[in-house]
């Protein structure tokens, strides 16, 4: 998975460019 995003150790994926939050 490649995108402009930050990931934390709990698997919460926050995309900075569209502010969407996804749970892995």
PDB file of N, CA, C and O in Angstrom:
ATOM      1  N   UNK A   1       0.858  -1.196   0.000  1.00  0.00           N
ATOM      2  CA  UNK A   1       0.000   0.000   0.000  1.00  0.00           C
ATOM      3  C   UNK A   1       0.885   1.234   0.000  1.00  0.00           C
ATOM      4  O   UNK A   1       1.661   1.447   0.932  1.00  0.00           O
ATOM      5  N   UNK A   2       0.772   2.042  -1.038  1.00  0.00           N
ATOM      6  CA  UNK A   2       1.577   3.259  -1.138  1.00  0.00           C
ATOM      7  C   UNK A   2       0.657   4.466  -1.258  1.00  0.00           C
ATOM      8  O   UNK A   2      -0.171   4.547  -2.165  1.00  0.00           O
ATOM      9  N   UNK A   3       0.814   5.394  -0.334  1.00  0.00           N
ATOM     10  CA  UNK A   3       0.043   6.631  -0.399  1.00  0.00           C
ATOM     11  C   UNK A   3       0.672   7.649   0.537  1.00  0.00           C
ATOM     12  O   UNK A   3       1.605   7.326   1.273  1.00  0.00           O
ATOM     13  N   UNK A   4       0.178   8.854   0.514  1.00  0.00           N
ATOM     14  CA  UNK A   4       0.654   9.892   1.423  1.00  0.00           C
ATOM     15  C   UNK A   4      -0.095   9.733   2.737  1.00  0.00           C
ATOM     16  O   UNK A   4      -1.169  10.307   2.920  1.00  0.00           O
ATOM     17  N   UNK A   5       0.468   8.959   3.644  1.00  0.00           N
ATOM     18  CA  UNK A   5      -0.273   8.596   4.844  1.00  0.00           C
ATOM     19  C   UNK A   5       0.650   8.328   6.019  1.00  0.00           C
ATOM     20  O   UNK A   5       1.856   8.134   5.867  1.00  0.00           O
ATOM     21  N   UNK A   6       0.040   8.326   7.196  1.00  0.00           N
ATOM     22  CA  UNK A   6       0.758   7.942   8.405  1.00  0.00           C
ATOM     23  C   UNK A   6       0.099   6.698   8.972  1.00  0.00           C
ATOM     24  O   UNK A   6      -1.121   6.545   8.901  1.00  0.00           O
ATOM     25  N   UNK A   7       0.897   5.821   9.528  1.00  0.00           N
ATOM     26  CA  UNK A   7       0.350   4.624  10.149  1.00  0.00           C
ATOM     27  C   UNK A   7       0.867   4.517  11.574  1.00  0.00           C
ATOM     28  O   UNK A   7       2.035   4.801  11.840  1.00  0.00           O
ATOM     29  N   UNK A   8       0.005   4.112  12.483  1.00  0.00           N
ATOM     30  CA  UNK A   8       0.476   3.833  13.834  1.00  0.00           C
ATOM     31  C   UNK A   8       0.464   2.337  14.087  1.00  0.00           C
ATOM     32  O   UNK A   8       0.012   1.569  13.238  1.00  0.00           O
ATOM     33  N   UNK A   9       0.948   1.918  15.229  1.00  0.00           N
ATOM     34  CA  UNK A   9       1.133   0.498  15.516  1.00  0.00           C
ATOM     35  C   UNK A   9      -0.187  -0.249  15.719  1.00  0.00           C
ATOM     36  O   UNK A   9      -0.208  -1.480  15.730  1.00  0.00           O
ATOM     37  N   UNK A  10      -1.292   0.493  15.881  1.00  0.00           N
ATOM     38  CA  UNK A  10      -2.589  -0.146  16.077  1.00  0.00           C
ATOM     39  C   UNK A  10      -3.301  -0.426  14.759  1.00  0.00           C
ATOM     40  O   UNK A  10      -4.410  -0.961  14.755  1.00  0.00           O
ATOM     41  N   UNK A  11      -2.671  -0.066  13.634  1.00  0.00           N
ATOM     42  CA  UNK A  11      -3.262  -0.364  12.344  1.00  0.00           C
ATOM     43  C   UNK A  11      -4.275   0.662  11.869  1.00  0.00           C
ATOM     44  O   UNK A  11      -5.095   0.371  10.998  1.00  0.00           O
ATOM     45  N   UNK A  12      -4.224   1.856  12.434  1.00  0.00           N
ATOM     46  CA  UNK A  12      -5.111   2.917  11.962  1.00  0.00           C
ATOM     47  C   UNK A  12      -4.377   3.720  10.902  1.00  0.00           C
ATOM     48  O   UNK A  12      -3.293   4.248  11.153  1.00  0.00           O
ATOM     49  N   UNK A  13      -4.962   3.811   9.730  1.00  0.00           N
ATOM     50  CA  UNK A  13      -4.320   4.411   8.576  1.00  0.00           C
ATOM     51  C   UNK A  13      -4.994   5.748   8.272  1.00  0.00           C
ATOM     52  O   UNK A  13      -6.176   5.788   7.932  1.00  0.00           O
ATOM     53  N   UNK A  14      -4.247   6.833   8.396  1.00  0.00           N
ATOM     54  CA  UNK A  14      -4.799   8.160   8.149  1.00  0.00           C
ATOM     55  C   UNK A  14      -4.168   8.745   6.897  1.00  0.00           C
ATOM     56  O   UNK A  14      -2.961   8.984   6.855  1.00  0.00           O
ATOM     57  N   UNK A  15      -4.977   8.971   5.887  1.00  0.00           N
ATOM     58  CA  UNK A  15      -4.481   9.614   4.679  1.00  0.00           C
ATOM     59  C   UNK A  15      -4.485  11.128   4.874  1.00  0.00           C
ATOM     60  O   UNK A  15      -5.520  11.723   5.175  1.00  0.00           O
ATOM     61  N   UNK A  16      -3.331  11.736   4.703  1.00  0.00           N
ATOM     62  CA  UNK A  16      -3.212  13.172   4.927  1.00  0.00           C
ATOM     63  C   UNK A  16      -3.837  13.991   3.804  1.00  0.00           C
ATOM     64  O   UNK A  16      -4.287  15.115   4.031  1.00  0.00           O
ATOM     65  N   UNK A  17      -3.868  13.433   2.587  1.00  0.00           N
ATOM     66  CA  UNK A  17      -4.338  14.216   1.451  1.00  0.00           C
ATOM     67  C   UNK A  17      -5.863  14.282   1.342  1.00  0.00           C
ATOM     68  O   UNK A  17      -6.393  15.178   0.683  1.00  0.00           O
ATOM     69  N   UNK A  18      -6.569  13.355   1.972  1.00  0.00           N
ATOM     70  CA  UNK A  18      -8.026  13.395   1.912  1.00  0.00           C
ATOM     71  C   UNK A  18      -8.686  13.188   3.276  1.00  0.00           C
ATOM     72  O   UNK A  18      -9.911  13.148   3.387  1.00  0.00           O
ATOM     73  N   UNK A  19      -7.849  13.055   4.313  1.00  0.00           N
ATOM     74  CA  UNK A  19      -8.303  12.974   5.704  1.00  0.00           C
ATOM     75  C   UNK A  19      -9.227  11.790   5.981  1.00  0.00           C
ATOM     76  O   UNK A  19     -10.059  11.843   6.886  1.00  0.00           O
ATOM     77  N   UNK A  20      -9.076  10.719   5.197  1.00  0.00           N
ATOM     78  CA  UNK A  20      -9.872   9.524   5.458  1.00  0.00           C
ATOM     79  C   UNK A  20      -9.131   8.594   6.404  1.00  0.00           C
ATOM     80  O   UNK A  20      -7.907   8.476   6.347  1.00  0.00           O
ATOM     81  N   UNK A  21      -9.880   7.941   7.269  1.00  0.00           N
ATOM     82  CA  UNK A  21      -9.295   7.011   8.227  1.00  0.00           C
ATOM     83  C   UNK A  21      -9.782   5.604   7.914  1.00  0.00           C
ATOM     84  O   UNK A  21     -10.984   5.362   7.800  1.00  0.00           O
ATOM     85  N   UNK A  22      -8.833   4.675   7.776  1.00  0.00           N
ATOM     86  CA  UNK A  22      -9.196   3.290   7.512  1.00  0.00           C
ATOM     87  C   UNK A  22      -8.592   2.392   8.575  1.00  0.00           C
ATOM     88  O   UNK A  22      -7.472   2.622   9.032  1.00  0.00           O
ATOM     89  N   UNK A  23      -9.335   1.371   8.967  1.00  0.00           N
ATOM     90  CA  UNK A  23      -8.809   0.366   9.878  1.00  0.00           C
ATOM     91  C   UNK A  23      -8.332  -0.818   9.070  1.00  0.00           C
ATOM     92  O   UNK A  23      -9.071  -1.327   8.227  1.00  0.00           O
ATOM     93  N   UNK A  24      -7.118  -1.267   9.306  1.00  0.00           N
ATOM     94  CA  UNK A  24      -6.600  -2.421   8.572  1.00  0.00           C
ATOM     95  C   UNK A  24      -7.100  -3.713   9.202  1.00  0.00           C
ATOM     96  O   UNK A  24      -6.771  -4.800   8.725  1.00  0.00           O
TER      97      UNK A  24
END
